[in-house]
Amino acid sequence: MNTDYSSGSATFDPDGPGPAPVMSMPGPYGAGAAGGDLAQLFADISYSHQSGDLAWGIALVVSAQAFAGNGFASFMPYTETFANSGGTAMPSSLSNNGHDFSYGAGIKLGAIWDLSETIHLGLSYQSRIEMSELDDYSDLFAESGGFDIPASIRGGISINLGSSSVLHYDIEHTSYSDIDSVGNPMANLFNCPAAGAGGTDSSYCLGGSNGAGFGWDDMTIHKIGYQWKPGQLEDWTFRLGFSHGSQPIEKSEVLFNMMAPGVIENHFTAGFSHKMDSGREYSLTFMFAPEKKVKGTNPFDPTQQLEIKMHQFEIEFGFTF
């Protein structure tokens, strides 16, 4: 996931419709160009076994991630480092520190049961992946740079519709709210003593154990797919798919989620694959996600309405040999 706001400005009216002038500062947060870059890598070391109609597997999931963030310096007064020092220590692990890396591991379990020649059931679970801290951003993310990967569970059913087509449905639930740096709401920031709203507990400041996050709710995704192999074109396989996910971002969380505007709810997919006489195979896939918007109030200036929106499209080519 990558966002880049290289231009623009932030305006702030500190006393609302009053005599103080409206301030204008560069960048979306008033600290110059801003953005976030998150990359994650997963490697599974797995074992599987089949006995009759039941196949099951277990895997050790090893993960690495990299994060870089820019343009967050305006939040310096709301960090745990600043609050605990009485305003004398400037946070050094808040913004513009380049890429930092973290590593972790978890487990994945899964099973497929052939209920009959027509119906097949599947279930899988991936545990929370405990990641090492992103130390260079310990003043930004909750729990001193914690950024664990949430647990997820998925169940599905495949139904053979004759000899040439298959209908598949699955449902997946991801527990984003269990990860403090992802699930903690923006409102936590105003319990920080440095926020001037009467808070006395510095753990609610950025970097603290209750520090503000992206406020993501748990997400449940429904997917349905159809696969067809026409009899007269037995080397060709055609596929269609649709998925719908519950919205993880509340309108109260728009400000921080400018960096992670994952608001899309629907995805449409289509594709095909062709197996050649040599045994090699190529495939082509298209994905389109229509635009979705979330609009909410800027918690630092209630006179402002902020809106984030996203649409996506993807073309993918694959070749197997």
C-alpha positions, 0 to 999 in steps of 0.5 A: 500500500502506497500513498503520496501527497506531494503538493497541496496545503492544509488550512486550520482555523484554530478558533472556528468562525472567530477573529484569529486568522486561518492558517495555511501550511504545506502538505495534507498535515501541514508538514510538507509532502506526506505519504506512507509506504507499506510492503509485506512479504509472507513465506509459508513452510507447510505440511499437508496430508490427505486421508480419504475425503479429508485433506488438511495442512499446517504451515509456519508463516514467516513474515517481513514488512517495511514501512516508510512515512513522511509528513507527520511532523505536525503531530509532534506535540501529541506524542508520548515522548513529548508529553512525558518530557513536559514538552522538552524532548522532541520525538525522533521516531515520528516521521521522515526516517526512511524505510524501517523493517520488522519480522515475525511469524505465525501459524496457518491451519486449513482443511478441505473435505470432499463431502461428495463428488459434487460438494467440497467444503474448506476452512482455514485460519491464520493466527495473529502474526506477532511482528517486531517493532518498527523502531524508527516509527515508535513515536507514530504507531501504538505500542512503540512502533507495534504493527502486528498482522491481524488474525483471519478465518475463512470458510468456503464451499465449492459446488460442481455444476456438471462436468464443466463448471464450478460455483464457489462461495467463501466468507473471510473475517479479519480482526483488524480491531485487535491490532492497536496501531490499526484498530485504535480510534483517532479519538484516543489522541484527545486523551493525551495530556498534550492535546489540551482536552483534559487528558492525563494519561500519556499512553493515549499519545502517539506511540503509547499503548493506547495511541491513536491508530487508523480506527479500522473495524473488523472486516468481513468479505463475501466472495463468489466465483464461477469457473467454466471449461467449455467442452468444445474448448477443453484447453480453455478455462474461463472465470468470473468473480465478485467480492463485497467487504464491509467498510472498515473505515468510519467517517470519524477516522478519515484524517489518518486514513488519508494515508491508508484509504482502503475504502473500497467495498466491491471488486469485479473480476474476469479472466481465462487461462489456456493450456498449450500442447506443450503443457505450459499455460498462460492466463489473463485476469482483469479486476475492477473496483468501482469508486467508494467515498467516505466523508467525515469531519476533521477532528482538529477543525470541525469546520472542515469536511474531509473526503477520501475515495478510491477506485482500482483496476488491475490487469494481470498476466501469468505464465506457467512452465 
